[in-house]
């Protein structure tokens, strides 16, 4: 049985999805920043440094 190109074009590939999620990428970036800062520090990171890395204001 031969299938035509037209019928194949109508079938959507269930695995053809975007793997990019802007919110998730933002969270990964924040987590990465924290991991790098923590690995470069000899001591525990102070809360104000953590807040700054996360973009939180002191207000």
Biopython code that builds the backbone (N, CA, C, O; Angstrom):
import numpy as np
from Bio.PDB.StructureBuilder import StructureBuilder

atoms = [
    (1, "UNK", "N", (0.846, -1.181, 0.000)),
    (1, "UNK", "CA", (0.000, 0.000, 0.000)),
    (1, "UNK", "C", (0.882, 1.232, 0.000)),
    (1, "UNK", "O", (1.798, 1.353, 0.813)),
    (2, "UNK", "N", (0.608, 2.123, -0.895)),
    (2, "UNK", "CA", (1.410, 3.330, -1.043)),
    (2, "UNK", "C", (0.691, 4.504, -0.386)),
    (2, "UNK", "O", (-0.517, 4.675, -0.550)),
    (3, "UNK", "N", (1.434, 5.298, 0.348)),
    (3, "UNK", "CA", (0.826, 6.484, 0.962)),
    (3, "UNK", "C", (1.231, 7.710, 0.175)),
    (3, "UNK", "O", (2.353, 7.816, -0.319)),
    (4, "UNK", "N", (0.308, 8.620, 0.072)),
    (4, "UNK", "CA", (0.605, 9.842, -0.671)),
    (4, "UNK", "C", (1.238, 10.861, 0.258)),
    (4, "UNK", "O", (1.052, 10.799, 1.473)),
    (5, "UNK", "N", (1.976, 11.787, -0.303)),
    (5, "UNK", "CA", (2.597, 12.848, 0.477)),
    (5, "UNK", "C", (1.567, 13.721, 1.151)),
    (5, "UNK", "O", (1.834, 14.260, 2.225)),
    (6, "UNK", "N", (0.389, 13.880, 0.553)),
    (6, "UNK", "CA", (-0.653, 14.733, 1.129)),
    (6, "UNK", "C", (-1.164, 14.160, 2.445)),
    (6, "UNK", "O", (-1.375, 14.904, 3.403)),
    (7, "UNK", "N", (-1.363, 12.856, 2.502)),
    (7, "UNK", "CA", (-1.868, 12.271, 3.745)),
    (7, "UNK", "C", (-0.798, 12.303, 4.834)),
    (7, "UNK", "O", (-1.124, 12.449, 6.012)),
    (8, "UNK", "N", (0.455, 12.171, 4.461)),
    (8, "UNK", "CA", (1.540, 12.250, 5.431)),
    (8, "UNK", "C", (1.661, 13.660, 5.998)),
    (8, "UNK", "O", (1.997, 13.826, 7.170)),
    (9, "UNK", "N", (1.396, 14.656, 5.198)),
    (9, "UNK", "CA", (1.513, 16.044, 5.636)),
    (9, "UNK", "C", (0.469, 16.377, 6.694)),
    (9, "UNK", "O", (0.695, 17.254, 7.527)),
    (10, "UNK", "N", (-0.670, 15.690, 6.674)),
    (10, "UNK", "CA", (-1.742, 15.965, 7.632)),
    (10, "UNK", "C", (-1.477, 15.350, 9.005)),
    (10, "UNK", "O", (-2.065, 15.782, 9.996)),
    (11, "UNK", "N", (-0.609, 14.359, 9.075)),
    (11, "UNK", "CA", (-0.315, 13.699, 10.337)),
    (11, "UNK", "C", (0.705, 14.543, 11.093)),
    (11, "UNK", "O", (1.801, 14.812, 10.601)),
    (12, "UNK", "N", (0.320, 14.952, 12.297)),
    (12, "UNK", "CA", (1.212, 15.781, 13.099)),
    (12, "UNK", "C", (2.091, 14.891, 13.963)),
    (12, "UNK", "O", (1.603, 13.977, 14.627)),
    (13, "UNK", "N", (3.369, 15.160, 13.951)),
    (13, "UNK", "CA", (4.318, 14.398, 14.758)),
    (13, "UNK", "C", (4.168, 14.798, 16.219)),
    (13, "UNK", "O", (4.404, 15.953, 16.573)),
    (14, "UNK", "N", (3.778, 13.856, 17.068)),
    (14, "UNK", "CA", (3.554, 14.159, 18.480)),
    (14, "UNK", "C", (4.844, 14.526, 19.206)),
    (14, "UNK", "O", (4.796, 15.103, 20.292)),
    (15, "UNK", "N", (5.993, 14.200, 18.625)),
    (15, "UNK", "CA", (7.275, 14.514, 19.249)),
    (15, "UNK", "C", (7.880, 15.811, 18.724)),
    (15, "UNK", "O", (8.961, 16.209, 19.157)),
    (16, "UNK", "N", (7.199, 16.467, 17.802)),
    (16, "UNK", "CA", (7.673, 17.727, 17.239)),
    (16, "UNK", "C", (7.158, 18.876, 18.100)),
    (16, "UNK", "O", (6.195, 19.556, 17.745)),
    (17, "UNK", "N", (7.818, 19.075, 19.233)),
    (17, "UNK", "CA", (7.401, 20.116, 20.173)),
    (17, "UNK", "C", (8.599, 20.996, 20.498)),
    (17, "UNK", "O", (9.750, 20.573, 20.390)),
    (18, "UNK", "N", (8.310, 22.201, 20.889)),
    (18, "UNK", "CA", (9.355, 23.121, 21.290)),
    (18, "UNK", "C", (9.898, 22.694, 22.647)),
    (18, "UNK", "O", (9.136, 22.423, 23.575)),
    (19, "UNK", "N", (11.204, 22.639, 22.750)),
    (19, "UNK", "CA", (11.818, 22.272, 24.013)),
    (19, "UNK", "C", (12.308, 23.506, 24.765)),
    (19, "UNK", "O", (13.029, 23.391, 25.756)),
    (20, "UNK", "N", (11.916, 24.675, 24.293)),
    (20, "UNK", "CA", (12.333, 25.912, 24.936)),
    (20, "UNK", "C", (11.176, 26.497, 25.728)),
    (20, "UNK", "O", (10.079, 26.688, 25.205)),
    (21, "UNK", "N", (11.433, 26.771, 26.970)),
    (21, "UNK", "CA", (10.447, 27.353, 27.866)),
    (21, "UNK", "C", (11.132, 28.544, 28.525)),
    (21, "UNK", "O", (12.071, 28.364, 29.300)),
    (22, "UNK", "N", (10.675, 29.755, 28.228)),
    (22, "UNK", "CA", (11.336, 30.967, 28.703)),
    (22, "UNK", "C", (11.401, 31.015, 30.227)),
    (22, "UNK", "O", (12.431, 31.397, 30.783)),
    (23, "UNK", "N", (10.332, 30.640, 30.905)),
    (23, "UNK", "CA", (10.333, 30.651, 32.372)),
    (23, "UNK", "C", (11.342, 29.651, 32.926)),
    (23, "UNK", "O", (12.078, 29.953, 33.865)),
    (24, "UNK", "N", (11.366, 28.471, 32.343)),
    (24, "UNK", "CA", (12.307, 27.450, 32.793)),
    (24, "UNK", "C", (13.745, 27.897, 32.557)),
    (24, "UNK", "O", (14.604, 27.695, 33.415)),
    (25, "UNK", "N", (14.013, 28.498, 31.407)),
    (25, "UNK", "CA", (15.362, 28.982, 31.126)),
    (25, "UNK", "C", (15.783, 30.048, 32.135)),
    (25, "UNK", "O", (16.941, 30.083, 32.551)),
    (26, "UNK", "N", (14.857, 30.910, 32.529)),
    (26, "UNK", "CA", (15.146, 31.923, 33.538)),
    (26, "UNK", "C", (15.490, 31.300, 34.874)),
    (26, "UNK", "O", (16.425, 31.732, 35.548)),
    (27, "UNK", "N", (14.731, 30.278, 35.258)),
    (27, "UNK", "CA", (14.996, 29.585, 36.519)),
    (27, "UNK", "C", (16.348, 28.879, 36.488)),
    (27, "UNK", "O", (17.077, 28.878, 37.480)),
    (28, "UNK", "N", (16.675, 28.287, 35.363)),
    (28, "UNK", "CA", (17.969, 27.613, 35.225)),
    (28, "UNK", "C", (19.099, 28.633, 35.330)),
    (28, "UNK", "O", (20.124, 28.361, 35.956)),
    (29, "UNK", "N", (18.920, 29.792, 34.727)),
    (29, "UNK", "CA", (19.941, 30.839, 34.797)),
    (29, "UNK", "C", (20.152, 31.306, 36.241)),
    (29, "UNK", "O", (21.290, 31.472, 36.679)),
    (30, "UNK", "N", (19.059, 31.515, 36.977)),
    (30, "UNK", "CA", (19.177, 31.926, 38.379)),
    (30, "UNK", "C", (19.868, 30.852, 39.216)),
    (30, "UNK", "O", (20.744, 31.154, 40.026)),
    (31, "UNK", "N", (19.471, 29.607, 39.015)),
    (31, "UNK", "CA", (20.069, 28.500, 39.759)),
    (31, "UNK", "C", (21.552, 28.376, 39.440)),
    (31, "UNK", "O", (22.368, 28.154, 40.335)),
    (32, "UNK", "N", (21.897, 28.520, 38.173)),
    (32, "UNK", "CA", (23.293, 28.450, 37.759)),
    (32, "UNK", "C", (24.109, 29.553, 38.412)),
    (32, "UNK", "O", (25.225, 29.311, 38.872)),
    (33, "UNK", "N", (23.562, 30.760, 38.456)),
    (33, "UNK", "CA", (24.257, 31.877, 39.108)),
    (33, "UNK", "C", (24.513, 31.578, 40.580)),
    (33, "UNK", "O", (25.595, 31.856, 41.098)),
    (34, "UNK", "N", (23.518, 31.014, 41.249)),
    (34, "UNK", "CA", (23.688, 30.657, 42.661)),
    (34, "UNK", "C", (24.751, 29.571, 42.846)),
    (34, "UNK", "O", (25.573, 29.653, 43.758)),
    (35, "UNK", "N", (24.732, 28.575, 41.996)),
    (35, "UNK", "CA", (25.701, 27.479, 42.097)),
    (35, "UNK", "C", (27.118, 27.998, 41.889)),
    (35, "UNK", "O", (28.031, 27.631, 42.629)),
    (36, "UNK", "N", (27.303, 28.847, 40.888)),
    (36, "UNK", "CA", (28.631, 29.396, 40.613)),
    (36, "UNK", "C", (29.109, 30.246, 41.785)),
    (36, "UNK", "O", (30.245, 30.103, 42.236)),
    (37, "UNK", "N", (28.244, 31.129, 42.277)),
    (37, "UNK", "CA", (28.624, 31.987, 43.404)),
    (37, "UNK", "C", (28.958, 31.150, 44.636)),
    (37, "UNK", "O", (29.927, 31.440, 45.337)),
    (38, "UNK", "N", (28.174, 30.128, 44.902)),
    (38, "UNK", "CA", (28.418, 29.280, 46.070)),
    (38, "UNK", "C", (29.722, 28.499, 45.925)),
    (38, "UNK", "O", (30.451, 28.317, 46.901)),
    (39, "UNK", "N", (30.013, 28.043, 44.725)),
    (39, "UNK", "CA", (31.234, 27.262, 44.521)),
    (39, "UNK", "C", (32.485, 28.128, 44.601)),
    (39, "UNK", "O", (33.566, 27.624, 44.905)),
    (40, "UNK", "N", (32.352, 29.418, 44.333)),
    (40, "UNK", "CA", (33.491, 30.331, 44.400)),
    (40, "UNK", "C", (33.692, 30.916, 45.791)),
    (40, "UNK", "O", (34.705, 31.570, 46.041)),
    (41, "UNK", "N", (32.762, 30.697, 46.688)),
    (41, "UNK", "CA", (32.816, 31.279, 48.025)),
    (41, "UNK", "C", (33.398, 30.286, 49.028)),
    (41, "UNK", "O", (33.106, 29.091, 48.984)),
    (42, "UNK", "N", (34.221, 30.801, 49.924)),
    (42, "UNK", "CA", (34.788, 29.975, 50.996)),
    (42, "UNK", "C", (33.780, 29.760, 52.125)),
    (42, "UNK", "O", (33.864, 28.770, 52.852)),
    (43, "UNK", "N", (32.837, 30.672, 52.272)),
    (43, "UNK", "CA", (31.851, 30.659, 53.352)),
    (43, "UNK", "C", (30.455, 30.466, 52.763)),
    (43, "UNK", "O", (30.278, 30.459, 51.545)),
    (44, "UNK", "N", (29.478, 30.311, 53.637)),
    (44, "UNK", "CA", (28.086, 30.314, 53.190)),
    (44, "UNK", "C", (27.778, 31.678, 52.592)),
    (44, "UNK", "O", (28.283, 32.696, 53.066)),
    (45, "UNK", "N", (26.960, 31.702, 51.562)),
    (45, "UNK", "CA", (26.583, 32.985, 50.972)),
    (45, "UNK", "C", (25.642, 33.723, 51.908)),
    (45, "UNK", "O", (24.669, 33.145, 52.392)),
    (46, "UNK", "N", (25.923, 34.995, 52.169)),
    (46, "UNK", "CA", (24.995, 35.786, 52.980)),
    (46, "UNK", "C", (23.665, 35.965, 52.247)),
    (46, "UNK", "O", (23.619, 35.967, 51.017)),
    (47, "UNK", "N", (22.609, 36.111, 53.000)),
    (47, "UNK", "CA", (21.274, 36.244, 52.410)),
    (47, "UNK", "C", (21.197, 37.425, 51.444)),
    (47, "UNK", "O", (20.524, 37.329, 50.418)),
    (48, "UNK", "N", (21.874, 38.538, 51.749)),
    (48, "UNK", "CA", (21.812, 39.699, 50.856)),
    (48, "UNK", "C", (22.465, 39.407, 49.511)),
    (48, "UNK", "O", (22.024, 39.932, 48.488)),
    (49, "UNK", "N", (23.508, 38.579, 49.493)),
    (49, "UNK", "CA", (24.143, 38.191, 48.230)),
    (49, "UNK", "C", (23.206, 37.277, 47.438)),
    (49, "UNK", "O", (23.060, 37.430, 46.226)),
    (50, "UNK", "N", (22.585, 36.345, 48.118)),
    (50, "UNK", "CA", (21.621, 35.455, 47.459)),
    (50, "UNK", "C", (20.476, 36.268, 46.866)),
    (50, "UNK", "O", (20.080, 36.051, 45.721)),
    (51, "UNK", "N", (19.950, 37.204, 47.649)),
    (51, "UNK", "CA", (18.860, 38.058, 47.160)),
    (51, "UNK", "C", (19.287, 38.846, 45.930)),
    (51, "UNK", "O", (18.519, 38.982, 44.977)),
    (52, "UNK", "N", (20.517, 39.367, 45.950)),
    (52, "UNK", "CA", (21.022, 40.134, 44.809)),
    (52, "UNK", "C", (21.129, 39.251, 43.566)),
    (52, "UNK", "O", (20.747, 39.667, 42.472)),
    (53, "UNK", "N", (21.647, 38.037, 43.735)),
    (53, "UNK", "CA", (21.763, 37.106, 42.611)),
    (53, "UNK", "C", (20.400, 36.741, 42.028)),
    (53, "UNK", "O", (20.263, 36.516, 40.826)),
    (54, "UNK", "N", (19.398, 36.688, 42.898)),
    (54, "UNK", "CA", (18.042, 36.347, 42.454)),
    (54, "UNK", "C", (17.271, 37.559, 41.945)),
    (54, "UNK", "O", (16.137, 37.433, 41.482)),
    (55, "UNK", "N", (17.891, 38.736, 42.032)),
    (55, "UNK", "CA", (17.231, 39.942, 41.537)),
    (55, "UNK", "C", (16.186, 40.493, 42.481)),
    (55, "UNK", "O", (15.288, 41.227, 42.067)),
    (56, "UNK", "N", (16.304, 40.137, 43.757)),
    (56, "UNK", "CA", (15.349, 40.627, 44.751)),
    (56, "UNK", "C", (15.879, 41.915, 45.359)),
    (56, "UNK", "O", (17.077, 42.046, 45.609)),
    (57, "UNK", "N", (14.992, 42.853, 45.592)),
    (57, "UNK", "CA", (15.410, 44.112, 46.209)),
    (57, "UNK", "C", (15.312, 44.004, 47.719)),
    (57, "UNK", "O", (14.573, 43.171, 48.243)),
    (58, "UNK", "N", (16.050, 44.838, 48.408)),
    (58, "UNK", "CA", (16.040, 44.825, 49.861)),
    (58, "UNK", "C", (14.882, 45.591, 50.455)),
    (58, "UNK", "O", (14.790, 45.703, 51.677)),
    (59, "UNK", "N", (13.989, 46.126, 49.629)),
    (59, "UNK", "CA", (12.856, 46.928, 50.116)),
    (59, "UNK", "C", (11.765, 46.072, 50.679)),
    (59, "UNK", "O", (10.743, 46.590, 51.130)),
]
sb = StructureBuilder()
sb.init_structure("model")
sb.init_model(0)
sb.init_chain("A")
sb.init_seg("    ")
for serial, (resi, resn, name, xyz) in enumerate(atoms, 1):
    if name == "N":
        sb.init_residue(resn, " ", resi, " ")
    sb.init_atom(name, np.array(xyz, "f"), 0.0, 1.0, " ", f" {name:<3s}", serial, name[0])
structure = sb.get_structure()
